[in-house]
Amino acid sequence: MTFLKVMAVDDEDLALRRIALLMKEIGDAELVATNQDPLDALTQIDQLQPDVLLLDIQMAGLSGIELAEQLLHIGGHVPQIIFITAFNQHAVRAFETRAVDYIMKPLRADRLSIAFDHARLRIQQERASHHVAHLRRVVDELRGSTVAAGYDSDDQEIWAQRGDKYVRLLAREIQWVESERDYVHIHNHERAFLLRSTMAALSDRLGSERFIRVRRSALVRLDCIESIRDRGYGNVHVLLRSGAEVRVGRTYLKPLRDRMRPKIA
């Protein structure tokens, strides 16, 4: 079981004393610090880097929610946050700050223990995702070296998410790509996969020899295009071999036709 370093922030000394007493009843967790000043706590959190922050919501000077938002904005160490409060109207906003749990006062040891279990699970999930991200970087670096050595870019592998699994796709299997914020949806002939990447980064990986942007948020493989359909009033789509239709942006139409023209001639 993951051992937790815990810090508590509450502007009431009595509340901190109660937390300290309850922590003695809980195994695999240690209260490493307490603080009654939420502003001073920001510096202390960065210094101690606790795994879990027990945070009261109603505090003078800076509320617990505002403190959590400051942590996210600063971008340093952000522990798993468990809010403790006597008022339930803050629950929605509390979870918007990525809180792992929300406990109503009076605080009990059994409820606090459950919240720590939630924090452990979140920590394990984040460690796993960091491992996957590191592995992706290593694979990308290796892939870059093999491409530079003369391998066909169509053979490069892209690991993308499908449900709760990561699956291997070859570049030659990709028919089109569509971006959505910090993610792209990669489509082959039958389904879509999710990848955390920008459109520009993925476009660079796939190369311009076989792929072309048809609008700012969409990229298609040239040899998958069956036809270009102009329905009038600027409503233009490309029809792909899979049957999918992808809308073409007005400013992207001429470059697309120029690339397709040698195939048509």
CYANA upper distance limits for C-alpha pairs under 8 A (distance plus 0.5 A):
  1 MET  CA     28 ASP  CA      7.78
  2 THR  CA     28 ASP  CA      7.57
  2 THR  CA    120 ARG  CA      6.80
  3 PHE  CA     28 ASP  CA      5.22
  3 PHE  CA     29 ALA  CA      6.03
  4 LEU  CA     28 ASP  CA      6.81
  4 LEU  CA     29 ALA  CA      5.00
  4 LEU  CA     30 GLU  CA      6.84
  4 LEU  CA     50 PRO  CA      8.22
  4 LEU  CA     51 ASP  CA      6.20
  4 LEU  CA     52 VAL  CA      7.37
  4 LEU  CA    120 ARG  CA      8.33
  5 LYS  CA     29 ALA  CA      6.46
  5 LYS  CA     30 GLU  CA      5.75
  5 LYS  CA     31 LEU  CA      6.77
  5 LYS  CA     32 VAL  CA      6.66
  5 LYS  CA     50 PRO  CA      5.51
  5 LYS  CA     51 ASP  CA      5.61
  5 LYS  CA     52 VAL  CA      6.85
  6 VAL  CA     29 ALA  CA      7.29
  6 VAL  CA     30 GLU  CA      6.26
  6 VAL  CA     31 LEU  CA      5.18
  6 VAL  CA     32 VAL  CA      6.25
  6 VAL  CA     33 ALA  CA      7.71
  6 VAL  CA     50 PRO  CA      6.03
  6 VAL  CA     51 ASP  CA      6.53
  6 VAL  CA     52 VAL  CA      5.30
  6 VAL  CA     53 LEU  CA      6.40
  6 VAL  CA     54 LEU  CA      7.76
  7 MET  CA     31 LEU  CA      6.24
  7 MET  CA     32 VAL  CA      6.25
  7 MET  CA     33 ALA  CA      5.40
  7 MET  CA     34 THR  CA      6.18
  7 MET  CA     45 ILE  CA      8.43
  7 MET  CA     50 PRO  CA      6.65
  7 MET  CA     52 VAL  CA      6.86
  7 MET  CA     53 LEU  CA      5.49
  7 MET  CA     54 LEU  CA      6.62
  8 ALA  CA     16 LEU  CA      7.49
  8 ALA  CA     19 ILE  CA      8.28
  8 ALA  CA     31 LEU  CA      8.06
  8 ALA  CA     33 ALA  CA      7.01
  8 ALA  CA     34 THR  CA      5.24
  8 ALA  CA     35 ASN  CA      6.98
  8 ALA  CA     53 LEU  CA      6.25
  8 ALA  CA     54 LEU  CA      4.99
  8 ALA  CA     55 LEU  CA      6.49
  9 VAL  CA     16 LEU  CA      8.05
  9 VAL  CA     34 THR  CA      6.23
  9 VAL  CA     35 ASN  CA      5.39
  9 VAL  CA     36 GLN  CA      6.29
  9 VAL  CA     37 ASP  CA      7.88
  9 VAL  CA     38 PRO  CA      7.10
  9 VAL  CA     41 ALA  CA      7.61
  9 VAL  CA     53 LEU  CA      7.98
  9 VAL  CA     54 LEU  CA      6.70
  9 VAL  CA     55 LEU  CA      5.60
  9 VAL  CA     56 ASP  CA      6.84
 10 ASP  CA     15 ALA  CA      7.32
 10 ASP  CA     16 LEU  CA      6.91
 10 ASP  CA     34 THR  CA      8.37
 10 ASP  CA     35 ASN  CA      7.01
 10 ASP  CA     36 GLN  CA      5.54
 10 ASP  CA     37 ASP  CA      7.98
 10 ASP  CA     38 PRO  CA      8.07
 10 ASP  CA     55 LEU  CA      6.94
 10 ASP  CA     56 ASP  CA      5.72
 10 ASP  CA     59 MET  CA      7.35
 11 ASP  CA     35 ASN  CA      7.96
 11 ASP  CA     36 GLN  CA      4.60
 11 ASP  CA     37 ASP  CA      6.74
 11 ASP  CA     38 PRO  CA      8.14
 11 ASP  CA     56 ASP  CA      8.43
 11 ASP  CA     59 MET  CA      6.24
 11 ASP  CA     60 ALA  CA      7.53
 12 GLU  CA     16 LEU  CA      7.18
 12 GLU  CA     36 GLN  CA      7.09
 13 ASP  CA     17 ARG  CA      6.76
 13 ASP  CA     36 GLN  CA      7.56
 14 LEU  CA     18 ARG  CA      6.83
 15 ALA  CA     19 ILE  CA      6.86
 16 LEU  CA     20 ALA  CA      6.73
 16 LEU  CA     34 THR  CA      7.40
 17 ARG  CA     21 LEU  CA      6.84
 18 ARG  CA     22 LEU  CA      6.73
 19 ILE  CA     23 MET  CA      6.54
 19 ILE  CA    107 LEU  CA      8.35
 20 ALA  CA     24 LYS  CA      7.25
 20 ALA  CA     31 LEU  CA      7.42
 21 LEU  CA     25 GLU  CA      7.85
 22 LEU  CA     26 ILE  CA      7.47
 22 LEU  CA    108 ARG  CA      7.72
 22 LEU  CA    109 ALA  CA      5.89
 23 MET  CA     27 GLY  CA      8.46
 23 MET  CA     29 ALA  CA      7.88
 23 MET  CA     30 GLU  CA      7.50
 23 MET  CA     31 LEU  CA      7.28
 23 MET  CA    109 ALA  CA      7.83
 25 GLU  CA    109 ALA  CA      7.32
 26 ILE  CA    109 ALA  CA      7.54
 26 ILE  CA    113 SER  CA      7.08
 32 VAL  CA     50 PRO  CA      8.22
 35 ASN  CA     40 ASP  CA      8.16
 35 ASN  CA     41 ALA  CA      6.60
 36 GLN  CA     41 ALA  CA      8.40
 37 ASP  CA     41 ALA  CA      6.60
 38 PRO  CA     42 LEU  CA      7.21
 38 PRO  CA     59 MET  CA      8.26
 38 PRO  CA     61 GLY  CA      8.08
 38 PRO  CA     62 LEU  CA      6.64
 38 PRO  CA     63 SER  CA      8.20
 38 PRO  CA     64 GLY  CA      8.09
 38 PRO  CA     67 LEU  CA      7.27
 39 LEU  CA     43 THR  CA      8.13
 39 LEU  CA     61 GLY  CA      8.49
 39 LEU  CA     62 LEU  CA      7.53
 39 LEU  CA     67 LEU  CA      8.16
 40 ASP  CA     44 GLN  CA      7.05
 41 ALA  CA     45 ILE  CA      6.41
 42 LEU  CA     46 ASP  CA      7.07
 42 LEU  CA     67 LEU  CA      8.03
 42 LEU  CA     71 LEU  CA      7.77
 43 THR  CA     47 GLN  CA      6.87
 44 GLN  CA     48 LEU  CA      6.53
 44 GLN  CA     49 GLN  CA      8.49
 45 ILE  CA     49 GLN  CA      5.80
 45 ILE  CA     50 PRO  CA      7.10
 45 ILE  CA     77 HIS  CA      7.92
 46 ASP  CA     76 GLY  CA      7.42
 46 ASP  CA     77 HIS  CA      6.37
 49 GLN  CA     77 HIS  CA      6.73
 49 GLN  CA     78 VAL  CA      8.34
 49 GLN  CA     79 PRO  CA      7.61
 50 PRO  CA     79 PRO  CA      6.57
 51 ASP  CA     79 PRO  CA      5.52
 51 ASP  CA     80 GLN  CA      6.60
 52 VAL  CA     79 PRO  CA      5.57
 52 VAL  CA     80 GLN  CA      5.11
 52 VAL  CA     81 ILE  CA      6.34
 52 VAL  CA     82 ILE  CA      7.75
 52 VAL  CA    116 PHE  CA      8.48
 52 VAL  CA    119 ALA  CA      7.67
 53 LEU  CA     79 PRO  CA      6.48
 53 LEU  CA     80 GLN  CA      6.56
 53 LEU  CA     81 ILE  CA      5.35
 53 LEU  CA     82 ILE  CA      6.60
 54 LEU  CA     81 ILE  CA      6.73
 54 LEU  CA     82 ILE  CA      5.50
 54 LEU  CA     83 PHE  CA      6.45
 54 LEU  CA     84 ILE  CA      7.30
 55 LEU  CA     64 GLY  CA      6.31
 55 LEU  CA     81 ILE  CA      7.46
 55 LEU  CA     82 ILE  CA      6.61
 55 LEU  CA     83 PHE  CA      5.30
 55 LEU  CA     84 ILE  CA      6.32
 56 ASP  CA     63 SER  CA      8.21
 56 ASP  CA     64 GLY  CA      5.98
 56 ASP  CA     83 PHE  CA      6.28
 56 ASP  CA     84 ILE  CA      5.34
 56 ASP  CA     85 THR  CA      6.17
 57 ILE  CA     63 SER  CA      5.85
 57 ILE  CA     64 GLY  CA      4.54
 57 ILE  CA     65 ILE  CA      6.57
 57 ILE  CA     83 PHE  CA      7.13
 57 ILE  CA     84 ILE  CA      7.11
 57 ILE  CA     85 THR  CA      6.27
 58 GLN  CA     63 SER  CA      5.95
 58 GLN  CA     64 GLY  CA      7.02
 58 GLN  CA     85 THR  CA      7.66
 59 MET  CA     63 SER  CA      5.46
 59 MET  CA     64 GLY  CA      7.23
 62 LEU  CA     66 GLU  CA      6.61
 62 LEU  CA     67 LEU  CA      6.90
 63 SER  CA     67 LEU  CA      6.68
 64 GLY  CA     68 ALA  CA      6.71
 64 GLY  CA     83 PHE  CA      8.08
 65 ILE  CA     69 GLU  CA      6.72
 65 ILE  CA     93 ARG  CA      8.16
 65 ILE  CA     94 ALA  CA      6.69
 65 ILE  CA     97 THR  CA      7.81
 66 GLU  CA     70 GLN  CA      6.65
 67 LEU  CA     71 LEU  CA      6.88
 68 ALA  CA     72 LEU  CA      6.94
 68 ALA  CA     81 ILE  CA      8.30
 68 ALA  CA     97 THR  CA      6.95
 69 GLU  CA     73 HIS  CA      6.62
 69 GLU  CA     97 THR  CA      6.83
 70 GLN  CA     74 ILE  CA      6.51
 71 LEU  CA     75 GLY  CA      6.89
 71 LEU  CA     76 GLY  CA      7.50
 71 LEU  CA     77 HIS  CA      8.07
 71 LEU  CA     78 VAL  CA      6.62
 72 LEU  CA     76 GLY  CA      8.20
 72 LEU  CA     78 VAL  CA      7.33
 72 LEU  CA     97 THR  CA      8.35
 80 GLN  CA     99 ALA  CA      7.22
 80 GLN  CA    100 VAL  CA      6.65
 80 GLN  CA    119 ALA  CA      6.56
 80 GLN  CA    122 ARG  CA      8.31
 80 GLN  CA    123 ILE  CA      8.23
 81 ILE  CA     98 ARG  CA      8.09
 81 ILE  CA     99 ALA  CA      5.37
 81 ILE  CA    100 VAL  CA      6.17
 81 ILE  CA    101 ASP  CA      7.56
 82 ILE  CA     99 ALA  CA      6.47
 82 ILE  CA    100 VAL  CA      6.28
 82 ILE  CA    101 ASP  CA      5.34
 82 ILE  CA    102 TYR  CA      6.18
 82 ILE  CA    103 ILE  CA      7.79
 82 ILE  CA    115 ALA  CA      7.68
 83 PHE  CA     94 ALA  CA      7.86
 83 PHE  CA     99 ALA  CA      7.68
 83 PHE  CA    101 ASP  CA      6.92
 83 PHE  CA    102 TYR  CA      5.24
 83 PHE  CA    103 ILE  CA      6.57
 84 ILE  CA    102 TYR  CA      6.57
 84 ILE  CA    103 ILE  CA      5.34
 84 ILE  CA    104 MET  CA      6.33
 84 ILE  CA    105 LYS  CA      7.11
 84 ILE  CA    107 LEU  CA      8.31
 85 THR  CA    102 TYR  CA      8.36
 85 THR  CA    103 ILE  CA      7.00
 85 THR  CA    104 MET  CA      5.70
 85 THR  CA    105 LYS  CA      6.13
 86 ALA  CA    104 MET  CA      5.95
 86 ALA  CA    105 LYS  CA      5.40
 86 ALA  CA    106 PRO  CA      7.94
 87 PHE  CA    104 MET  CA      7.59
 88 ASN  CA    104 MET  CA      7.70
 90 HIS  CA     94 ALA  CA      6.49
 91 ALA  CA     95 PHE  CA      6.90
 91 ALA  CA    102 TYR  CA      7.42
 92 VAL  CA     96 GLU  CA      6.97
 93 ARG  CA     97 THR  CA      7.38
 94 ALA  CA     98 ARG  CA      7.88
 94 ALA  CA     99 ALA  CA      6.68
 94 ALA  CA    102 TYR  CA      8.10
 95 PHE  CA     99 ALA  CA      5.36
 95 PHE  CA    100 VAL  CA      7.89
 95 PHE  CA    101 ASP  CA      8.22
100 VAL  CA    115 ALA  CA      8.09
100 VAL  CA    118 HIS  CA      7.05
100 VAL  CA    119 ALA  CA      6.56
100 VAL  CA    122 ARG  CA      7.97
101 ASP  CA    115 ALA  CA      6.45
101 ASP  CA    118 HIS  CA      7.76
101 ASP  CA    119 ALA  CA      8.43
103 ILE  CA    107 LEU  CA      7.80
103 ILE  CA    111 ARG  CA      8.09
103 ILE  CA    112 LEU  CA      8.22
107 LEU  CA    111 ARG  CA      7.83
107 LEU  CA    112 LEU  CA      7.73
108 ARG  CA    112 LEU  CA      6.70
109 ALA  CA    113 SER  CA      6.56
110 ASP  CA    114 ILE  CA      6.93
111 ARG  CA    115 ALA  CA      6.90
112 LEU  CA    116 PHE  CA      6.81
113 SER  CA    117 ASP  CA      6.91
114 ILE  CA    118 HIS  CA      6.97
115 ALA  CA    119 ALA  CA      6.84
116 PHE  CA    120 ARG  CA      6.68
117 ASP  CA    121 LEU  CA      6.80
118 HIS  CA    122 ARG  CA      6.83
119 ALA  CA    123 ILE  CA      6.65
120 ARG  CA    124 GLN  CA      6.68
121 LEU  CA    125 GLN  CA      6.72
122 ARG  CA    126 GLU  CA      6.67
123 ILE  CA    127 ARG  CA      6.63
124 GLN  CA    128 ALA  CA      6.69
125 GLN  CA    129 SER  CA      6.74
126 GLU  CA    130 HIS  CA      6.62
127 ARG  CA    131 HIS  CA      6.70
128 ALA  CA    132 VAL  CA      6.80
129 SER  CA    133 ALA  CA      6.63
130 HIS  CA    134 HIS  CA      6.62
131 HIS  CA    135 LEU  CA      6.65
132 VAL  CA    136 ARG  CA      6.64
133 ALA  CA    137 ARG  CA      6.88
134 HIS  CA    138 VAL  CA      6.86
135 LEU  CA    139 VAL  CA      6.64
136 ARG  CA    140 ASP  CA      6.51
136 ARG  CA    159 TRP  CA      8.35
137 ARG  CA    141 GLU  CA      6.68
138 VAL  CA    142 LEU  CA      6.76
139 VAL  CA    143 ARG  CA      6.47
140 ASP  CA    144 GLY  CA      6.57
141 GLU  CA    145 SER  CA      6.92
142 LEU  CA    146 THR  CA      6.86
143 ARG  CA    147 VAL  CA      6.68
143 ARG  CA    156 GLN  CA      7.28
143 ARG  CA    157 GLU  CA      8.40
144 GLY  CA    148 ALA  CA      6.67
145 SER  CA    149 ALA  CA      6.72
146 THR  CA    150 GLY  CA      7.20
146 THR  CA    151 TYR  CA      6.38
147 VAL  CA    151 TYR  CA      5.30
147 VAL  CA    152 ASP  CA      7.22
147 VAL  CA    153 SER  CA      6.79
147 VAL  CA    156 GLN  CA      8.45
151 TYR  CA    155 ASP  CA      7.93
152 ASP  CA    156 GLN  CA      7.93
153 SER  CA    171 ALA  CA      7.72
153 SER  CA    206 LEU  CA      7.53
153 SER  CA    207 GLY  CA      8.35
154 ASP  CA    170 LEU  CA      7.27
154 ASP  CA    171 ALA  CA      5.40
154 ASP  CA    172 ARG  CA      5.47
154 ASP  CA    206 LEU  CA      8.37
155 ASP  CA    170 LEU  CA      6.36
155 ASP  CA    171 ALA  CA      6.70
155 ASP  CA    172 ARG  CA      7.40
156 GLN  CA    170 LEU  CA      6.28
156 GLN  CA    171 ALA  CA      6.31
157 GLU  CA    168 ARG  CA      6.78
157 GLU  CA    169 LEU  CA      6.07
157 GLU  CA    170 LEU  CA      5.22
157 GLU  CA    171 ALA  CA      6.87
158 ILE  CA    168 ARG  CA      6.31
158 ILE  CA    169 LEU  CA      5.61
158 ILE  CA    170 LEU  CA      6.72
158 ILE  CA    171 ALA  CA      7.53
159 TRP  CA    166 TYR  CA      6.61
159 TRP  CA    167 VAL  CA      5.98
159 TRP  CA    168 ARG  CA      5.17
159 TRP  CA    169 LEU  CA      6.65
159 TRP  CA    195 LEU  CA      8.17
160 ALA  CA    166 TYR  CA      5.86
160 ALA  CA    167 VAL  CA      6.09
160 ALA  CA    168 ARG  CA      7.14
160 ALA  CA    169 LEU  CA      7.78
160 ALA  CA    193 PHE  CA      6.30
160 ALA  CA    194 LEU  CA      5.99
160 ALA  CA    195 LEU  CA      5.47
161 GLN  CA    165 LYS  CA      6.20
161 GLN  CA    166 TYR  CA      4.91
161 GLN  CA    167 VAL  CA      6.71
161 GLN  CA    193 PHE  CA      5.97
161 GLN  CA    194 LEU  CA      5.33
161 GLN  CA    195 LEU  CA      6.65
162 ARG  CA    166 TYR  CA      6.59
162 ARG  CA    167 VAL  CA      7.36
162 ARG  CA    192 ALA  CA      8.16
162 ARG  CA    193 PHE  CA      5.77
162 ARG  CA    194 LEU  CA      6.97
169 LEU  CA    173 GLU  CA      7.18
169 LEU  CA    174 ILE  CA      8.19
170 LEU  CA    174 ILE  CA      7.70
171 ALA  CA    206 LEU  CA      7.34
173 GLU  CA    188 ASN  CA      6.17
173 GLU  CA    189 HIS  CA      8.05
174 ILE  CA    186 ILE  CA      7.26
174 ILE  CA    187 HIS  CA      6.39
174 ILE  CA    188 ASN  CA      5.18
174 ILE  CA    189 HIS  CA      8.15
174 ILE  CA    221 ARG  CA      7.68
175 GLN  CA    186 ILE  CA      8.45
175 GLN  CA    187 HIS  CA      6.36
175 GLN  CA    188 ASN  CA      5.64
175 GLN  CA    189 HIS  CA      7.20
175 GLN  CA    220 VAL  CA      6.38
175 GLN  CA    221 ARG  CA      5.75
175 GLN  CA    224 CYS  CA      6.63
175 GLN  CA    240 LEU  CA      8.10
176 TRP  CA    186 ILE  CA      6.85
176 TRP  CA    187 HIS  CA      5.88
176 TRP  CA    188 ASN  CA      7.53
176 TRP  CA    218 ALA  CA      7.73
176 TRP  CA    219 LEU  CA      6.00
176 TRP  CA    220 VAL  CA      4.62
176 TRP  CA    221 ARG  CA      6.51
177 VAL  CA    184 VAL  CA      7.12
177 VAL  CA    185 HIS  CA      6.13
177 VAL  CA    186 ILE  CA      5.15
177 VAL  CA    187 HIS  CA      6.46
177 VAL  CA    218 ALA  CA      6.05
177 VAL  CA    219 LEU  CA      5.55
177 VAL  CA    220 VAL  CA      6.85
178 GLU  CA    184 VAL  CA      6.06
178 GLU  CA    185 HIS  CA      5.70
178 GLU  CA    186 ILE  CA      7.22
178 GLU  CA    199 MET  CA      8.19
178 GLU  CA    217 SER  CA      6.03
178 GLU  CA    218 ALA  CA      4.95
178 GLU  CA    219 LEU  CA      7.03
179 SER  CA    183 TYR  CA      6.41
179 SER  CA    184 VAL  CA      4.63
179 SER  CA    185 HIS  CA      6.62
179 SER  CA    198 THR  CA      7.61
179 SER  CA    199 MET  CA      6.41
179 SER  CA    217 SER  CA      5.57
179 SER  CA    218 ALA  CA      6.97
180 GLU  CA    184 VAL  CA      6.27
180 GLU  CA    185 HIS  CA      8.06
180 GLU  CA    217 SER  CA      8.08
181 ARG  CA    198 THR  CA      8.28
182 ASP  CA    196 ARG  CA      6.55
182 ASP  CA    197 SER  CA      6.40
182 ASP  CA    198 THR  CA      6.31
183 TYR  CA    194 LEU  CA      7.34
183 TYR  CA    195 LEU  CA      6.11
183 TYR  CA    196 ARG  CA      4.88
183 TYR  CA    197 SER  CA      5.65
183 TYR  CA    198 THR  CA      6.75
184 VAL  CA    194 LEU  CA      6.46
184 VAL  CA    195 LEU  CA      5.87
184 VAL  CA    196 ARG  CA      6.90
184 VAL  CA    197 SER  CA      6.63
184 VAL  CA    198 THR  CA      7.23
184 VAL  CA    199 MET  CA      7.18
185 HIS  CA    192 ALA  CA      6.52
185 HIS  CA    193 PHE  CA      6.01
185 HIS  CA    194 LEU  CA      5.37
185 HIS  CA    195 LEU  CA      7.03
186 ILE  CA    192 ALA  CA      5.85
186 ILE  CA    193 PHE  CA      5.51
186 ILE  CA    194 LEU  CA      6.77
186 ILE  CA    195 LEU  CA      7.86
187 HIS  CA    191 ARG  CA      6.22
187 HIS  CA    192 ALA  CA      4.86
187 HIS  CA    193 PHE  CA      6.91
188 ASN  CA    192 ALA  CA      7.06
189 HIS  CA    241 ARG  CA      8.16
189 HIS  CA    242 SER  CA      5.50
190 GLU  CA    242 SER  CA      7.62
197 SER  CA    201 ALA  CA      7.07
197 SER  CA    202 LEU  CA      7.16
198 THR  CA    202 LEU  CA      6.88
199 MET  CA    203 SER  CA      6.43
199 MET  CA    217 SER  CA      7.39
199 MET  CA    218 ALA  CA      8.34
200 ALA  CA    204 ASP  CA      6.73
201 ALA  CA    205 ARG  CA      6.93
202 LEU  CA    206 LEU  CA      6.69
203 SER  CA    207 GLY  CA      6.43
203 SER  CA    208 SER  CA      7.85
203 SER  CA    211 PHE  CA      8.22
203 SER  CA    219 LEU  CA      8.09
204 ASP  CA    208 SER  CA      8.03
206 LEU  CA    210 ARG  CA      8.20
206 LEU  CA    211 PHE  CA      7.47
207 GLY  CA    211 PHE  CA      6.95
208 SER  CA    212 ILE  CA      6.57
210 ARG  CA    221 ARG  CA      6.24
210 ARG  CA    222 LEU  CA      6.16
210 ARG  CA    223 ASP  CA      7.78
211 PHE  CA    219 LEU  CA      7.12
211 PHE  CA    220 VAL  CA      6.03
211 PHE  CA    221 ARG  CA      4.84
211 PHE  CA    222 LEU  CA      6.07
212 ILE  CA    219 LEU  CA      6.08
212 ILE  CA    220 VAL  CA      6.12
212 ILE  CA    221 ARG  CA      6.98
212 ILE  CA    222 LEU  CA      7.21
212 ILE  CA    256 LEU  CA      7.79
213 ARG  CA    217 SER  CA      8.43
213 ARG  CA    218 ALA  CA      6.40
213 ARG  CA    219 LEU  CA      4.80
213 ARG  CA    220 VAL  CA      6.93
213 ARG  CA    252 TYR  CA      7.67
214 VAL  CA    218 ALA  CA      6.29
214 VAL  CA    219 LEU  CA      6.26
214 VAL  CA    220 VAL  CA      7.43
214 VAL  CA    247 ARG  CA      7.90
214 VAL  CA    248 VAL  CA      5.43
214 VAL  CA    249 GLY  CA      6.57
214 VAL  CA    252 TYR  CA      5.89
214 VAL  CA    253 LEU  CA      7.53
214 VAL  CA    256 LEU  CA      7.43
215 ARG  CA    219 LEU  CA      7.67
215 ARG  CA    247 ARG  CA      8.05
215 ARG  CA    248 VAL  CA      6.04
215 ARG  CA    249 GLY  CA      5.07
215 ARG  CA    250 ARG  CA      8.41
215 ARG  CA    251 THR  CA      8.31
215 ARG  CA    252 TYR  CA      6.45
216 ARG  CA    249 GLY  CA      8.02
218 ALA  CA    246 VAL  CA      8.34
220 VAL  CA    224 CYS  CA      8.14
220 VAL  CA    225 ILE  CA      8.37
221 ARG  CA    225 ILE  CA      7.54
222 LEU  CA    260 MET  CA      8.24
224 CYS  CA    240 LEU  CA      5.90
224 CYS  CA    241 ARG  CA      5.96
225 ILE  CA    238 VAL  CA      7.00
225 ILE  CA    239 LEU  CA      6.43
225 ILE  CA    240 LEU  CA      5.03
225 ILE  CA    241 ARG  CA      6.81
226 GLU  CA    238 VAL  CA      7.93
226 GLU  CA    239 LEU  CA      6.02
226 GLU  CA    240 LEU  CA      5.76
226 GLU  CA    241 ARG  CA      6.38
227 SER  CA    238 VAL  CA      6.32
227 SER  CA    239 LEU  CA      5.80
227 SER  CA    240 LEU  CA      7.77
228 ILE  CA    236 VAL  CA      7.66
228 ILE  CA    237 HIS  CA      6.38
228 ILE  CA    238 VAL  CA      4.99
228 ILE  CA    239 LEU  CA      6.75
229 ARG  CA    236 VAL  CA      6.08
229 ARG  CA    237 HIS  CA      5.72
229 ARG  CA    238 VAL  CA      6.58
229 ARG  CA    239 LEU  CA      7.80
230 ASP  CA    234 GLY  CA      7.90
230 ASP  CA    235 ASN  CA      6.58
230 ASP  CA    236 VAL  CA      4.98
230 ASP  CA    237 HIS  CA      7.15
231 ARG  CA    235 ASN  CA      5.87
231 ARG  CA    236 VAL  CA      6.58
232 GLY  CA    236 VAL  CA      7.84
234 GLY  CA    250 ARG  CA      7.13
235 ASN  CA    247 ARG  CA      8.07
235 ASN  CA    248 VAL  CA      8.28
236 VAL  CA    247 ARG  CA      6.50
236 VAL  CA    248 VAL  CA      5.99
236 VAL  CA    249 GLY  CA      8.16
236 VAL  CA    250 ARG  CA      8.47
237 HIS  CA    245 GLU  CA      6.52
237 HIS  CA    246 VAL  CA      5.80
237 HIS  CA    247 ARG  CA      4.82
237 HIS  CA    248 VAL  CA      5.82
238 VAL  CA    245 GLU  CA      6.08
238 VAL  CA    246 VAL  CA      5.85
238 VAL  CA    247 ARG  CA      7.05
238 VAL  CA    248 VAL  CA      7.47
239 LEU  CA    243 GLY  CA      6.80
239 LEU  CA    244 ALA  CA      6.47
239 LEU  CA    245 GLU  CA      5.18
239 LEU  CA    246 VAL  CA      7.23
240 LEU  CA    244 ALA  CA      5.89
240 LEU  CA    245 GLU  CA      6.81
240 LEU  CA    246 VAL  CA      8.44
248 VAL  CA    252 TYR  CA      7.09
248 VAL  CA    253 LEU  CA      6.91
249 GLY  CA    253 LEU  CA      6.98
252 TYR  CA    256 LEU  CA      6.77
253 LEU  CA    257 ARG  CA      6.70
254 LYS  CA    258 ASP  CA      6.58
255 PRO  CA    259 ARG  CA      6.73
256 LEU  CA    260 MET  CA      6.70
257 ARG  CA    261 ARG  CA      6.35
258 ASP  CA    262 PRO  CA      8.27
259 ARG  CA    263 LYS  CA      8.50
260 MET  CA    264 ILE  CA      6.95
261 ARG  CA    265 ALA  CA      6.60
